[in-house]
Amino acid sequence: MAEIDFDCVDAHFHIWDLQKFSYQWPTPDVPALFRNFTPEDLKEAAKDIPIKHAVFVQVLNNSPEEAIWVSQLAEQHDVIKGVVAGIDVTDPNVKSTLEKVMNGKNKVVGIRHILDNLEDEDTKWLSSDDVISGLRVLENLGIPFDLLLRPHLTKCVLRLSKELPRLKMVVDHLAKPYIKAGLIDEWKKDMTVIAENPNIYCKLSGLVTEADLTNWKEEQFELYVKHILDCFGPGRCMFGSDWPVCTLANASYKDVFNIMLRLVRKLSPGNERAIFRENAMKFYGLKL
């Protein structure tokens, strides 16, 4: 594989400290992940690839404390360039909370909420007036929102696009398509509609854990990545490792980086710099 002649940005990684916070996930029944993951682990995992900058994405909902903690770590570890915080957008005081976590040296560049994967409740949450109201605060402040979707939630984005036309959003993990089951048609239709909003981007991330964890193949991902590149265009796609979650599928940081690099070079040649660096910088307003 040819060398990369620029420093890459990972738009989606996680770390956690099991002694510092109480997490809903990971749990002891996921032993591969039920330990602390640190910035040192991140740098070790990425040592053989050209990832030099990365954006932390929340593990905890409604936790400005987590965002402040990672921002403090970023002062010691230059690899962390941004923090996507888990903030309760339904809180009437969300604006003051945002002012707190985005103050001073904090590295908060976006907001996300983890949904529970309970279809009725997830749909109600994402479609609720309280959420729309909170996201309008983000829209007015110019703060991006990460959309952690699954296929049953994609249609909810239509209302968000209509009600919040200026809100910058990014779909994490291609909306977690059903790769293991080989289902693609309905997902393709929905993602095509979502991509009509020019303020919505998409992260090329999280693929290996949506396939068979013990028997995935790189070629399974090509149709999904091709569709995203076709409908969003290379100017609104960004690489994310989803490390260390990717290791559940026996895929290292280097594995997921090289898989996506090969696919991008095949499906959208000449756009490596945009997808692996510039789009994340632009979307999150990163200062490298």
N, C-alpha and C positions, 0 to 999 in steps of 0.2 A: 504494500500500500504506500502511495506517494506521501512525502512529508507535508505537514501543514506549516506554512510560513508565517503564521500569526498566532497570538495567544487566544485560546478559545474561552467561551463563557458557558458554564453549565447553568441553565435557568431553573433547575429544580433538584435540590438535594435536601436531605434531612440529617439532623443529629439529635440525640436525646441523652438525658441524664436521669436514670431511674431512681436515683437517690434524691434528686432535687425536686422532681415533679411527679405527680401521680397521673399515669397515662391510661387512657382507655384501650390503647393499642400502641406498641406490641405487648402481648401477654405471655406468661410462661409456656403456653401451648405453642408458641412460635420460638423455639429455643435459639434458632440461628440469629434472631434479632433481639432477643430478650437479654440485652447487655447494653452498657453505655457505648455510644458512638460519639467521637470527639472530632474537632477540627484536625487533630493530628492523624486520626484514622482516615479522614477525607483526603488529606495530602498524600498519605501513603498509598491509598487506593488509586489515586490519579497520577502517580509519579511517572508512569511510562507513557502518558498521553499528554497532549498540549493544553489541557485544562489548567488555566492559571487563575480564573475568577469564577465565582459561583454564587448563586442566590439560594439562601435557605428558605424553605417553605414550611409553614407551621405544622406541628404535630398535635398541638392542643387547641381546642376551641376556646374562645372567650378567655384568652390568656395574654393580656398585655405583658405580664411578667415574663413569659417565654420570649417574647420579642425583645424585651429589654436585655434579658440574659444573653441572647445570641448577638445582639448589638454590642454588648460588652466584650464578648469573645472576638468579635470582628476587629476590635481595637488591637488585639494581640495577634490575630491571624489574618494577614492581608488577603488571603484567598476569598474570604467572605465579603462580598461587595454589596449585598442587599438582603433584606429580611422581608418575607411575606408573612404578615402577622395574623394570628387568629383572634379577630376582634368581633364582638357581638354587634352586628349592624342593626339589630332590632332594638337595641338599647336607646332610649330617648336621649341619653347623654353621650351618644357615640362621637359627636364632634369633639367634646372635651377629652374623651379617651384617646382619640386620634392625635389631638394636640400634645397629649402626654407622651405617647409612644414615638411621635415623630419629632420630638424636641431634641435640640442639642446634637450630640454625637450619635444618636440612634440611627440605625441603618434601614429603617422601615421604608420599603418602596412599594408595598402593595398589601392587600387584605385577602384572606380566604376563609371559608367556612367548610368544615368537613361534614358531609352528610352521612346519615346512618345506614344507607342502603335499604331502608324500609320504604317501599315504593310510594305508598299513600302519604306518609309523613314527609318524605323528601320533596314530593311534588307540592304539597301544601306549603312547606317552608319557602321554597324557591319562588313560589307564585304569590306569596302573601303581601299584603299592603305594607306591613311593617318592614319587610325586607326591601321592597321598592323604595320606601321612605329613607331607609338607612343608606341604600346604595346611591340615592340621590345626593346625599351628603358627600359620598366619595366622588361622584360626578362633578359636583360643584368645586371640590377641592383639587380635582385632577389626580386622584389616587386610583390606580388600577385595581381591578378585582379578578382574582383567579377563580375560574369556574371548575369545581371538581364535580364533573358530571358522570353519569352512566347513561346508556342509551335510552332508558325510560324517562330521563330528565331533559333530553335535548329540546323537546318542544317547548319547555318552560322558557327557554332562552328567547323565544319570539316575543314574549311580553316584555322581557328586559330590554330588548332592542328597541321596541316601540316606545316604552316609557322613559328610557334612559339613552337617548340617541348619542350623547356625547361621552358616555362612560366607556373607558378603555377596559376591555375584558380579554382574558386569555383562557382557552379551553385546555385544561390539563389532560395529559395522557390520551389525546385523541378522543376524549369522552369514553374511554374504557370500552372499546368495541368487543364484541363476543368472538374473539379470535379462536379460542379453543373449539367453539361450536361451529365456526366457519360462517357465521351470520354476518352479512355485510350490506344487503340491499337497502333495508330501512335506515340503517345508520348512514349510508351514503346520501340518501335523500335529505335527511335531517341536517347533516353537516354541510351540505350544499346550501341550504337555506340559511344556516347560522353564518356561513362565510359571506353572505351578501351584505352583512354589516361591516363596513370597512374598519371599524374600531375594535373588532374582535380578531385576536391572534389565536394560534394553536401551538401547543408544545408537542414536539415529536419526542415522546417519552412514554415510559410505562408499558411498553408492548410485551416484553417477555413475561410479565406476570399476568397478562390476560390470555396467554396461550397455555398449553399444557406445561406445567412447571418442570416436568421431568423429560419432556420429549418435544420441545419446540424446535422449529427450524426457521432460519433466517428468511427463506423464501415465503413463509406464511405472512410476513409483515408487508411485503411489497405492495400488494393491492391497496392496503389501508394507507400507507405512506403516500403512494401515488395519488390517491384521491384527495388527500389533504393538501398536497402540493399543488394539485390542479385547481382546487376550488379556493384555497386561501392565497395561493401564489407564494413564491419564495420570499417575498418581502414581509410576510406575516406569519412565518413559521420559525420556531426556535428549538434548539436541542436542549433536552433535559435528561439527566441520567436516572433520576428517581433512585439514586443510591442512598442508603444501603438496601432499600426494599427490593431492588432488582436481584440481589443475591439469593432471594428465595427461589429463583428459577435457575440457580447455579450459573448466573451470569455476573461476571465481574464488572467493575467500572469500565475497564478497558474493553470488555466484550460489547457492552451496550454502545459505547462511543464508536467503536469500529463498525458495528452493524449499521448504525445510522449514517456514518460517514460513507460507507459503501453504497447505501441506498440513495443518499442525496447525490452522490457523484454519478450514479446511474440514471436517476430520474430527473434531476435538475442540475446538470453540470454547470459549473461556473458560479454557483450560488453558495459555496461552502462558507465564505466569509460572512455573508448575510445571516445564514441559518445558525452558524456556530459562534457568532460574535455580535454582529451589529444589530440584529433585530431585538435581542434581549437588552442590549444597551439602550436602544431607543424606547422600547416599551416601558422598561422600569426606570429609565433615567439614570442609569448607572454611571458613576464617575470612576473610571479605571486609571 
